[in-house]
Amino acid sequence: MRSSLPSFVEDLGQGIHAIDTGYQRERLAAAYLLLHGGRAAFVDTGTHHAVPRLLATLDALGVARSAVDWVIPTHVHLDHAGGAGRLMRELPAARLLVHPRGARHLIDPRRLWQSALGVYGADEMERSYGTLVGVPAERVQTSHDGMTVSLAGRELLVADTPGHARHHHCLWDAASRGWFTGDTFGLSYRELDGERGPWILPTTTPIQFDPPALRRSVERLLSFDPAWMYLTHFGRVGDVARLGALQLELLQRMVELGRAEQRAPDRHAALRHGLLALYTDSLAEHGCRLDAAAIAGLLAMDIELNAQGIAVWLDR
């Protein structure tokens, strides 16, 4: 019997549930559970620490663990895929669908761990991400651009979407006319919603930020005329054409900032300062009611990571 949903789950209709993974804070990172014809798929998993929430969602909905056919990380960054190995241990019938550039990192996550360790440090890695568990190679399937994945006859189209990372794909669900976007379509936190609705910004997390590729990927998503974007950070957003235009405008301005500060004596500090000013000004135009200090606090991690990613791109 189905029980009431946990507070961290939102029923979005059409068989789609957004699960707040609890990463860092509430309403920062989501995973999605898609149900159709008695079968289920997860899109993104959150970290190792998020897996109990994903399993609790299945239990609350009365979905057997053996009914999950797919676990599909949009890419292998740990806030999206860090829990994949632990989750797969609990789902006996599931296959893991991953971008071909990311598959080896989820089969043997030691290099992925070391790469993230260099960015975050040991204490933060344990606090935020926990243990990484490898997925048996025979349970891993790699995606390719244009392939379709069937969930009891409901087809999901896979699109290769580089720009944020070279190991990124997005999923088009024609039934809901929505994309599961991972990080390709940016970040949109509910606390920053303003008079015009949601606000959005690109994410340029190191180390594979590629502005022209990201622009092409965003334009490709928009070409489907979607009704919804299912963001990992955070939740479902509509008004997609406006948000796409805003994201591409901010992407261009972030690129211009990077080039302007490329030879600054303290480039990292200059990039952080410039990004905060850019976002604060954009949010003021958007009608966000938060003051500058609150915006700086809410976006602190993203500004730090975006500055790092822009610097890696400039050096490349």
ZANUNU-227544 format. One record per atom (N, C-alpha, C): residue in three letters; x, y, z. Coordinates in pm, whole numbers, plus 32768, in hexadecimal, padded with zeros to 4 digits. Layout:
REM ZANUNU-227544
ALAXYZ;...
This chain:
REM ZANUNU-227544
MET80557F878000;MET800080008000;MET8059807E8000;ARG803580DE7FAC;ARG808281597FA6;ARG806981AD8022;SER80D581DA8062;SER80CB823480D4;SER80DC82C380A5;SER80CF83228100;SER80E483AD80D9;SER817783C180B6;LEU8190841F805D;LEU82188436802F;LEU826B847B809A;PRO82EB845B80A4;PRO834284A58100;PRO8348853880D9;SER8370858B8139;SER8373861B8122;SER83D7864280B7;PHE843A85EC809C;PHE84A1860E803A;PHE847D85E27FAC;VAL840285B37F97;VAL83D685867F13;VAL836485DE7EE2;GLU836A86067E64;GLU82FF86537E25;GLU82CA86067DAD;ASP824885ED7DAB;ASP820785AC7D3A;ASP81EC86167CCF;LEU822E860A7C5D;LEU8221866C7BF2;LEU81BA86467B89;GLY817885D47B9E;GLY811885A57B3C;GLY815D85597ACB;GLN810B85157A7B;GLN813B84C87A07;GLN81A784627A2D;GLY819D842F7AA7;GLY81F783C77AD5;GLY827F83F67B02;ILE829284777B12;ILE831684AE7B34;ILE831484E47BC3;HIS837884BB7C10;HIS838884E97C9A;HIS841385257CAB;ALA8419859D7CE4;ALA849885DD7D06;ALA84BA85BB7D97;ILE8534858D7DAD;ILE856285657E30;ILE85D385C27E5A;ASP85C0860D7EC5;ASP862A86617EFB;ASP869286057F3C;THR870C86047F07;THR877085A57F37;THR87B285D17FBA;GLY8799864C7FE8;GLY87D4867B8065;GLY886586A28059;TYR889786B27FE0;TYR892386D77FCC;TYR893C87667FFB;GLN89958777805A;GLN89BE87F88091;GLN8950883F80E0;ARG88DC884D80A5;ARG8869888E80E5;ARG87EC885D809E;GLU877A888080D1;GLU86FE885C808D;GLU86EE88B2800F;ARG86AF88787FAB;ARG868F88BA7F2D;ARG870C88EB7EE3;LEU877388977EE7;LEU87EB88B37E99;LEU87FC88517E27;ALA87E087D17E42;ALA87F6876A7DDB;ALA878387067DDD;ALA875586E27D66;ALA86E586847D58;ALA8711860B7D08;ALA86D2859A7D25;ALA86D085277CCB;ALA863F85157CA0;TYR862984CD7C35;TYR85A184BA7C02;TYR858284267BF8;LEU850884047C20;LEU84D3837D7C0E;LEU846283847BA8;LEU847083377B3E;LEU840C83337AD3;LEU83C682AB7AD8;LEU834182AC7AE1;LEU82F282317AE9;LEU829882287A6E;HIS829381AF7A34;HIS823C819979C1;HIS8224810479B1;GLY81A580DD79A6;GLY81838053798B;GLY81B77FF179F2;GLY81BE801C7A6D;GLY81EF7FC57AD6;GLY82877FB97ADE;ARG82D080017A8A;ARG836280007A8C;ARG8396808A7AB2;ALA841580917AD6;ALA844C810D7B0D;ALA84D981267ADA;ALA84FE81A67ADA;ALA858681D07AB8;ALA85AC82467B11;PHE862882497B3B;PHE866082BE7B80;PHE86B6830C7B1D;VAL86A683907B1E;VAL870083E97AD4;VAL874C843B7B3B;ASP87D084277B3D;ASP882A84597BA5;ASP880B84137C2A;THR8872840B7C7D;THR886583C17CFB;THR888784137D75;GLY88C3848B7D62;GLY88FD84CD7DD5;GLY897984827E03;THR89A584A07E7C;THR8A1E84657EB2;THR89FF83E07EF8;HIS8A6783A17F2B;HIS8A5983287F7B;HIS89F4833E7FED;HIS89F783B68029;HIS899F83D3809A;HIS890D83DF8071;ALA88F183F17FEF;ALA886784057FC1;ALA881B83847FAD;VAL886183147FA3;VAL882082977F7C;VAL87AC82707FDA;PRO87B6827F805D;PRO8741825F80B1;PRO86C482AD808B;ARG86D38329805F;ARG865E83758034;ARG8622833B7FB4;LEU8677830F7F59;LEU864482D57EDD;LEU85F782547EF9;LEU862E82027F50;LEU85EC81847F72;LEU856B819D7FC1;ALA856D82008018;ALA84F482228063;ALA848582518007;THR84AA82937F99;THR844682C07F38;THR840482487EF4;LEU845481E67ECC;LEU841B816B7E94;LEU83BA812C7EF7;ASP83E281217F74;ASP838E80E27FD9;ASP830B812E7FEB;ALA831381B37FEF;ALA829B82048003;ALA823A81F67F8F;LEU826F81E07F18;LEU821B81D37EA1;LEU81F181427E87;GLY822080E87EDA;GLY81FE805B7EC8;GLY823F801C7E4F;VAL82B6804D7E2C;VAL82FF801A7DB7;VAL836A7FB97DE7;ALA83667F3F7DB7;ALA83CB7EDC7DDC;ALA84527F037DA2;ARG84BB7EE37DEA;ARG85417F037DB9;ARG85607EB87D37;SER85247E447D27;SER85377DF77CAC;SER84EF7E337C35;ALA849B7E997C4C;ALA84527EDB7BDE;ALA84A07F4E7BA1;VAL85157F6D7BD6;VAL85677FD97B9F;VAL85BC7FA17B2E;ASP85A67FD37AB6;ASP85EE7FA27A3F;ASP866D7FF17A22;TRP866D80727A44;TRP86DB80C87A1B;TRP870781247A8D;VAL8788813A7A96;VAL87C481A77AE4;VAL881881F57A80;ILE87F982787A6F;ILE883582C57A02;ILE887083477A39;PRO88EF83487A5D;PRO892F83C77A80;PRO893E841D7A03;THR8922849D7A0F;THR893684F6799D;THR89CB85097980;HIS8A1D850479E8;HIS8AAE850779D9;HIS8AE984D67A5C;VAL8B6D84CA7A65;VAL8BA784827AD6;VAL8BD984DC7B46;HIS8BBB855D7B44;HIS8BDA85AF7BB9;HIS8B9185767C32;LEU8BD1857F7CA6;LEU8BA685307D19;LEU8B1E85587D51;ASP8AF685D67D40;ASP8A7285FD7D70;ASP8A0385C57D17;HIS8A28858C7CA4;HIS89C8854E7C48;HIS89D384B67C47;ALA8A4B84827C5A;ALA8A6283F27C46;ALA8AAD83AF7CB7;GLY8ACD83F97D22;GLY8B1B83BF7D8D;GLY8AD7834B7DD3;GLY8A5283467DCD;GLY8A0882DA7E0D;GLY89E882667DB2;ALA8A1882697D35;ALA89EE82057CD2;ALA8A1181777CFE;GLY8A8B81627D2D;GLY8AB480DB7D53;GLY8A6680A57DC8;ARG8A5380F77E2F;ARG8A0580CB7EA3;ARG897580AE7E7B;LEU893B81027E26;LEU88B080ED7DFB;LEU88A4806D7DA9;MET88FF80567D4D;MET88F67FE07CF9;MET88FB7F5F7D4A;ARG89407F607DBA;ARG89437EE97E11;ARG88B87EC47E43;GLU885E7F267E49;GLU87D97F0F7E81;GLU87717EF07E16;LEU87977EFB7D96;LEU87377EF07D29;LEU875F7E7C7CCE;PRO872E7E057CE6;PRO87647D8D7CA3;PRO874E7D897C0D;ALA86E77DCE7BD9;ALA86C97DC67B49;ALA86FB7E3E7AFB;ALA87357EA07B3E;ALA87557F1F7AFC;ALA87D67F167AAB;ARG87D87F617A3E;ARG88517F7B79F3;ARG8875800F7A04;LEU88F780297A03;LEU892880B17A0E;LEU894780E47982;LEU890681517959;LEU8921818F78D7;LEU8973820C78EF;VAL89EA821278B3;VAL8A46828078CD;VAL8A8A82A7784A;HIS8AAF83257841;HIS8AF9835577CD;HIS8B7A830377BD;PRO8BA282E47742;PRO8C1882907731;PRO8C9782CA776D;ARG8CA1834E7776;ARG8D17838C77B3;ARG8D18837D784B;GLY8CA5835A7885;GLY8C9D83507916;GLY8C9782C2794B;ALA8C82826078F4;ALA8C6781D87922;ALA8CD781A1797A;ARG8D5381B3794E;ARG8DC281777999;ARG8DCD81B17A26;HIS8DA1822E7A36;HIS8DAA826D7ABA;HIS8D4282367B1C;LEU8CD382037AE9;LEU8C7081C87B42;LEU8C8A81337B58;ILE8CD080F47AFB;ILE8CF980697B10;ILE8D6A80637B76;ASP8DCB80BA7B68;ASP8E3A80C57BC6;ASP8E4A81587BEC;PRO8E0F81827C5E;PRO8E0882117C7C;PRO8E83824B7CBF;ARG8EF082037CC4;ARG8F6582367D0C;ARG8F9B82B67CCE;ARG8FA482BE7C4A;ARG8FD783387C0A;ARG8F7583AC7C1D;LEU8EF5838E7C16;LEU8E8F83F47C2D;LEU8E9D842E7CBA;TRP8EB283D67D1B;TRP8EC484017DA6;TRP8F3F845C7DB2;GLN8FAE84357D77;GLN902784837D82;GLN9018850C7D40;SER8FD185107CD0;SER8FBB858F7C8D;SER8F6985EE7CE3;ALA8EFE85B97D1E;ALA8EAA860D7D75;ALA8EF486337DF4;LEU8F4885D87E26;LEU8F9585F47E9E;LEU8FED866E7E8D;GLY9023867F7E14;GLY907786F27DFA;GLY902A87757DFB;VAL8FA8876F7DE0;VAL8F5587E77DE1;VAL8F2088067E6D;TYR8EF2879F7EB5;TYR8EA887B47F31;TYR8EF687987FB0;GLY8F5D87417FAC;GLY8FA4871A8025;GLY8F6186A5806B;ALA8FAD866080C1;ALA8F7F85E280FC;ALA8F0685F38157;ASP8F07865881AD;ASP8E988668820C;ASP8E15868481C4;GLU8E1A86DD8160;GLU8DA086FE8117;GLU8D71868980C3;MET8DCE863C808E;MET8DA785C68040;MET8D5785658095;GLU8D86854B810D;GLU8D3E84ED8164;GLU8CB88527818F;ARG8CB585A681B3;ARG8C3A85E381E3;ARG8BD085E98176;SER8BF8861080FE;SER8B96862A8095;SER8B7A85B2803C;TYR8BDC855B802A;TYR8BCD84F47FC3;TYR8BD184657FF8;GLY8C18844B8065;GLY8C1D83C5809B;GLY8C6B83668042;THR8C5682E58059;THR8CA0827D8012;THR8C7182707F81;LEU8CCF82577F25;LEU8CAB82387E9B;LEU8CB281A27E87;VAL8C4981697E4E;VAL8C3F80DA7E36;VAL8C3C80C47D9F;GLY8C90806B7D6F;GLY8C93804C7CE1;GLY8C1A7FFB7CB5;VAL8BF780067C35;VAL8B897FBB7BF9;VAL8BC47F4B7BA4;PRO8B977ED07BB3;PRO8BCD7E647B5F;PRO8BBF7E857ACA;ALA8C297E6D7A80;ALA8C2D7E9479F3;ALA8BBC7E5679A3;GLU8B947DDC79C6;GLU8B2C7D987979;GLU8AA27DD6798C;ARG8A947E3179ED;ARG8A147E747A04;ARG8A137F0179CB;VAL8A7E7F287988;VAL8A8D7FAF7953;VAL8A787FAD78BC;GLN8A23800A788D;GLN8A0E801D77FE;GLN8A3180AD77DC;THR8A7A80C3776F;THR8A9E814A7748;THR8A37818176E6;SER8A24820276ED;SER89C482457695;SER8A0782747616;HIS89B6829B75B5;HIS89E882E37541;HIS897D83467515;ASP89A983AD74D3;ASP894F841874AA;ASP88E183E27450;GLY886684007473;GLY87F483D87421;GLY87B883527447;MET87F2830A74A4;MET87B8828B74CC;MET873A82A3751E;THR86E4823E7525;THR866E82457579;THR867281D675E0;VAL864181F47655;VAL8637819676C3;VAL85A3818276DF;SER8579810776E9;SER84EB80EB76FF;SER84D280C97792;LEU846F810C77CB;LEU843E80EA7850;LEU83AE80BB783F;ALA839D80377834;ALA83197FFB781D;ALA82D1803F77A8;GLY831C805E773F;GLY82E4809B76C7;GLY82EA813376C5;ARG830D81727732;ARG831E82047735;ARG83AE8221770E;GLU83C28265769E;GLU844882767669;GLU848782F7769A;LEU850782EA76BF;LEU8559835B76E5;LEU85C88368767D;LEU85D383DD7641;LEU863983F775DC;LEU86B6842D761F;VAL872983F675FC;VAL87A884217636;VAL87EC848475D7;ALA881784F5760E;ALA8861855975C0;ALA88E885707602;ASP8952856675B3;ASP89D8858675E2;ASP89E1861E75F0;THR8A00864F766A;THR89F986DF7684;THR8A78871076CA;PRO8AE7871A7683;PRO8B61874D76C0;PRO8B5687E376DC;GLY8BB788157726;GLY8BBD88A37746;GLY8BD788B777DA;HIS8B84887B782E;HIS8B9F887678BD;HIS8C08880A78D8;ALA8BF687987897;ALA8C558729789F;ALA8C4C86DB781D;ARG8CBA869D77F6;ARG8CB9864E777B;ARG8C7185C9778D;HIS8C5885A4780B;HIS8C1585247828;HIS8B82853B784F;HIS8B42859B780F;HIS8AB985C37834;HIS8A57859D77C6;HIS89E9855F77ED;HIS8977854E7792;HIS88F9857B77DA;CYS889485A0778C;CYS881085C777BF;CYS87A885677786;LEU8734856377C6;LEU86CA8506779F;LEU864B85537780;TRP8613853A7709;TRP8596857776DF;TRP8524851776F7;ASP84C185447745;ASP844884F67760;ASP83D685367712;ALA83B384FA769F;ALA834C8535764B;ALA82C585367691;ALA82AC84D676EA;ALA822B84CF772E;ALA820F854C7780;SER8274858377C0;SER826185FD780F;SER8297867977C8;ARG82D186667751;ARG831386D07707;ARG83798717775E;GLY83CF86C5779B;GLY843586FD77F3;GLY84BB86B977E3;TRP852487067801;TRP85AD86D47803;TRP85DA86BF7893;PHE8619864E78AD;PHE8667863D7926;PHE86F3866F7905;THR871886E27940;THR87878731790B;THR880987247957;GLY880C86E279CB;GLY888886E07A17;GLY88B6876E7A32;ASP892F87907A00;ASP896488187A10;ASP89698865798D;THR89408829791E;THR894B886D789D;THR88F688EA7897;PHE887F88E878D2;PHE8827895C78CC;PHE883589B57948;GLY88A089A07996;GLY88C089FD7A00;GLY887C89E07A85;LEU88848A447ADE;LEU88558A3C7B68;LEU87E68AA17B7F;SER87808A787BC5;SER87118AD37BE2;SER86DB8AB47C6D;TYR87078B027CCF;TYR86E08AE97D5A;TYR865E8B317D7A;ARG86078AEC7DC0;ARG85848B247DDD;ARG858D8BA17E34;GLU85F18BAD7E89;GLU85FF8C247EDC;GLU86158CA27E89;LEU86418C917E0C;LEU865F8D037DB6;LEU85EE8D237D55;ASP857F8CDC7D5F;ASP850B8CFE7D0C;ASP84E38D8F7D26;GLY84C18DD47CBD;GLY849E8E627CCB;GLY84188E817C8C;GLU84018EFF7C73;GLU83818F2B7C3C;GLU83678EEE7BB3;ARG83D08ECC7B6B;ARG83C28E917AE5;ARG83C28DF97AE8;GLY83C88DC07B5F;GLY83CD8D2F7B6A;GLY84598CFE7B87;PRO847E8C877B57;PRO85048C527B71;PRO85718CA37B2D;TRP85E68CA07B6C;TRP86628CD87B34;TRP86C28C657B20;ILE87208C727AC4;ILE87798C037AA4;ILE88048C377A85;LEU886A8BE47AA0;LEU88F28C097A7A;LEU893B8B8E7A49;PRO899C8BA079EE;PRO89EC8B2D79C0;PRO8A478AFC7A30;THR8A6B8A7D7A2B;THR8ACD8A487A87;THR8B4A8A1F7A3A;THR8BBC8A547A64;THR8C3A8A437A1C;THR8CA089F77A72;THR8C6D899C7AC4;THR8CC0894D7B1D;THR8D3989127AD4;PRO8DB089147B12;PRO8E2388D67AD1;PRO8E0C883E7AC1;ILE8E4688027A58;ILE8EB988367A0F;ILE8E9F883E7978;GLN8E258827794A;GLN8E0D881678BB;GLN8DB18880787F;PHE8DA588F478C0;PHE8D50895F788D;PHE8D7D89877801;ASP8D1E898977A4;ASP8D3789A97717;ASP8CC58A0276E8;PRO8CD88A8776E6;PRO8C688AE276C9;PRO8C238ACA7644;PRO8C6B8ABC75D3;PRO8C228AA57555;PRO8BD28A237556;ALA8C0A89B97591;ALA8BC2893B7597;ALA8B47894775EF;LEU8B53898F7660;LEU8AE0899F76B8;LEU8A7289EE7673;ARG8A968A56762B;ARG8A318AA475E1;ARG89E78A4B757E;ARG8A3189FA7534;ARG89F189A174D2;ARG8996893D7517;SER89BF890A758A;SER896D88A875D2;SER88EC88E87604;VAL88F58960763C;VAL887C89A5766C;VAL881F89C175F6;GLU885689F17589;GLU88028A0D7513;GLU87C1898D74DF;ARG8806891E74E7;ARG87CA88A074BB;ARG8754887A7514;LEU876388877596;LEU86F3886A75EF;LEU867C88C475D1;LEU8696894375BB;LEU862B89A175A0;LEU85E58984751B;SER862B894774BD;SER85F1892D7439;SER857C88CB743E;PHE856F888074AA;PHE8500882374BA;PHE8481886874EC;ASP848888EA7506;ASP84178936753C;ASP83E088F375BA;PRO843588DD761E;PRO840888957696;PRO83A988E876EB;ALA835088A2772E;ALA82F988E27791;ALA833E88EF7817;TRP8399888E7834;TRP83D8888778B8;TRP846B886478AA;MET84B88893790A;MET854088637920;MET8545882A79AD;TYR857487AE79B7;TYR8583876C7A39;TYR861587797A62;LEU863187E17AB0;LEU86BA88027AD8;LEU86E387AE7B50;THR8762878C7B56;THR879687527BD2;THR879F87BF7C3C;HIS87C588387C17;HIS87D388A87C76;HIS8777891B7C4C;PHE86F7892E7C6D;PHE86B088D27CBD;PHE861F88CC7C8F;GLY85F488547C6A;GLY8567883A7C52;GLY853A885D7BC6;ARG84B988507BB1;ARG847C886A7B2F;ARG846388FF7B1B;VAL848589307AA4;VAL846789BB7A81;VAL842489BE79F8;GLY83C98A1D79EA;GLY838A8A39796A;GLY83C08ABD7934;ASP836F8B0178E0;ASP839A8B8078A5;ASP84248B6F7864;VAL84318B037819;VAL84B38AD277EF;VAL84F88B30778D;ALA84AF8B6A7730;ALA84EE8BC276CE;ALA85308C3A7713;ARG84EB8C757774;ARG85258CE877BC;ARG85A28CBD7808;LEU859B8C4B784D;LEU860D8C1D789B;LEU86838BFA7841;GLY86668BC077CD;GLY86D38BA27771;GLY87198C1F7741;ALA86CB8C85771F;ALA87078D0376F2;ALA875A8D437761;LEU87278D3F77DD;LEU87708D77784E;LEU87F28D2C7865;GLN87EB8CA6785E;GLN88648C597876;GLN88CF8C77780C;LEU88A78C7F778E;LEU89088C9A7724;LEU89418D277730;GLU88EE8D86775C;GLU89218E0E7772;GLU898A8E0F77E1;LEU896C8DCB7851;LEU89CC8DC778BF;LEU8A498D7A7899;LEU8A3A8D10784B;LEU8AAE8CC6781D;LEU8B0D8D2177CF;GLN8AD68D727775;GLN8B288DCD7727;GLN8B6E8E337782;ARG8B268E6577E3;ARG8B608ECA783D;ARG8BCB8E8B7897;MET8BBA8E0D78BC;MET8C208DC8790C;MET8C9E8DB178B9;VAL8C8E8D8F783B;VAL8D008D7F77E1;VAL8D4A8E0477D3;GLU8D008E7177C0;GLU8D3E8EF577B2;GLU8D888F1C7832;LEU8D4D8EFB78A7;LEU8D908F167927;LEU8E148EC9792E;GLY8E0F8E49790A;GLY8E888DF97910;GLY8EF78E3378BA;ARG8ED58E5B7841;ARG8F3B8E9377E7;ARG8F718F18781C;ALA8F188F677857;ALA8F438FE8788D;ALA8FA38FD87903;GLU8F908F6D7952;GLU8FE28F5979CA;GLU904F8EF179B5;GLN90678EC8793B;GLN90C28E587921;GLN914D8E6E795C;ARG917C8EEB795A;ARG92038F07798A;ARG92028F5C7A0A;ALA91948F587A52;ALA918C8FA27AD1;ALA91F18F6A7B34;PRO922E8FBF7B8A;PRO92918F8E7BEA;PRO925A8F207C46;ASP91E18F327C76;ASP919D8EC97CC3;ASP911F8EA47C75;ARG91348E517C0F;ARG90C68E347BB2;ARG90508DF27BF8;HIS906A8D957C51;HIS8FFC8D4E7C91;HIS8FA38DAD7CE0;ALA8FE18E057D2D;ALA8F928E677D79;ALA8F458EC37D1C;ALA8F858EEB7CAE;ALA8F418F447C4F;ALA8ECA8EFE7C0F;LEU8EDA8E7E7BEF;LEU8E6A8E347BB4;LEU8DF98E257C18;ARG8E198E047C93;ARG8DB08DF67CF8;ARG8D668E797D0C;HIS8DAF8EE67D18;HIS8D6F8F697D2A;HIS8D188F8C7CB2;GLY8D4D8F747C3A;GLY8D018F957BC2;GLY8C838F417BB3;LEU8C8C8EC07BD3;LEU8C168E697BCA;LEU8BAB8E947C2C;LEU8BD38EB37CA8;LEU8B708EDF7D0A;LEU8B2A8F5D7CDC;ALA8B758FBD7CA6;ALA8B3890397C75;ALA8ADA901C7C00;LEU8B048FC57BA6;LEU8AB18FA37B33;LEU8A2D8F647B60;TYR8A358F047BBA;TYR89BC8EBF7BE6;TYR89628F1B7C38;THR899E8F6D7C8D;THR894E8FC87CE0;THR8902902C7C89;ASP894590637C25;ASP890490C17BCA;ASP8893907C7B7C;SER88AD90047B4C;SER88478FBC7B00;SER87CF8F9D7B57;LEU87E78F757BD3;LEU87788F567C2E;LEU87288FD37C52;ALA876B90447C5E;ALA872290C17C79;ALA86C590E17C05;GLU86F590D07B8A;GLU86A090E67B15;GLU862C90837B12;HIS8643900E7B48;HIS85DF8FA37B47;HIS85738FB87BB0;GLY858E900F7C13;GLY852B90257C7C;GLY853C8FCB7CF4;CYS85B48F927D05;CYS85CE8F3F7D7C;CYS85CC8F987DF8;ARG858F8F647E63;ARG857E8FB47EDD;ARG85F08FA37F41;LEU864D8F497F28;LEU86BC8F367F85;LEU871F8FA97F7C;ASP875E8FCB7FED;ASP87C490337FEA;ASP88498FF87FBB;ALA88AA90507FA7;ALA892990267F6D;ALA89708FBF7FC5;ALA896A8FD08048;ALA89AD8F7180A2;ALA896E8EE78099;ALA88EB8EE18091;ALA88A78E608086;ALA88C78E1D8001;ILE88CD8E6A7F96;ILE88F18E337F13;ILE89808DFC7F18;ALA89DB8E497F52;ALA8A668E1D7F5B;ALA8A718D9B7FA8;GLY8A258D8D8015;GLY8A298D128063;GLY89EF8C9D8018;LEU89808CB27FD5;LEU893D8C457F8E;LEU89908C137F19;LEU89D58C6D7ED4;LEU8A208C497E5C;LEU8AB68C367E75;ALA8AE08C357EF3;ALA8B708C317F12;ALA8BB58BBA7ED1;MET8B7D8B437EE1;MET8BBC8ACB7EA9;MET8BBE8AD17E11;ASP8B518AFD7DD4;ASP8B4B8B037D42;ASP8BAC8B6B7D0B;ILE8BB98BDC7D4E;ILE8C188C427D21;ILE8CA78C0C7D28;GLU8CC78BC77D93;GLU8D4D8B8D7DA0;GLU8D698B297D31;LEU8D0B8ACD7D1A;LEU8D1F8A677CB4;LEU8D1E8AA37C27;ASN8CC58B037C0F;ASN8CC28B437B8B;ASN8D448B8D7B6F;ALA8D7A8BD07BD6;ALA8DF98C167BC3;ALA8E698BB37BA3;GLN8E6B8B437BE9;GLN8ED08ADE7BCC;GLN8EC28AA87B3D;GLY8E468A8C7B16;GLY8E2F8A557A90;GLY8E548AB57A21;ILE8E348B357A34;ILE8E5A8B9979D0;ILE8EF18BA379C7;ALA8F378B9C7A38;ALA8FC88BA47A37;ALA90068B2E79EB;VAL8FD28AB67A01;VAL90058A4179B9;VAL8FF08A537923;TRP8F7A8A8578FE;TRP8F5E8A9E786F;TRP8FBD8B057836;LEU8FD68B73787E;LEU90318BDB784D;LEU90BD8BA17838;ASP90EB8B4D7894;ASP91718B157889;ASP917B8AAE7818;ARG910A8A7277F8;ARG910A8A0D778D;ARG910A8A4F7703;
